């Protein structure tokens, strides 16, 4: 007797492979490839952005990203776990919510008059760049929290633009 094939069996196998690949218990490239090829090649600690990731553009200072994100991540009850180097484009941030859900933030600077990385210099001497921010919260995405984080981050970056510091929100 031939076993019945369910139309959902491929999803079950992909989910199992994704769980193995993301849990750290399996680090082989084969398991990551079995997860559907969605594993980010850049950093194994950052979960992939979903195709439905929320997107927002902002013009701000590139080197204010770390400080702004540390202040705005608590708006969605999250903390920053890992970040790529400041001189890389795009910047990748791995966050974790209070419920243990992963969140990924990718910020890409659009080409401008000055190439990245910028030389380290006082904040007022480096021109602002246009950045595209993409965010996924949770394994399946949460558009409300993604939008909330991106809007809070954009607002904080606007406060810091051209300045070395700005008052913290209450």
Secondary structure, 3 states (H helix, E strand, C coil): CCCCCCCCHHHHHHHHHHHHHHHCCCCCHHHHHHCCCCCCCCCCCCCCCCCCCEEEEEEECHHHHHHHHHHHHHHHCEEEEEECCCCCCCEEEEEEECCCCEEEEEEEECCCCCCCCCCCCCHHHCCCEEEEEEEEECCCCCHHHHHHHHHHHHHHHHHHCCCCCCCCCC
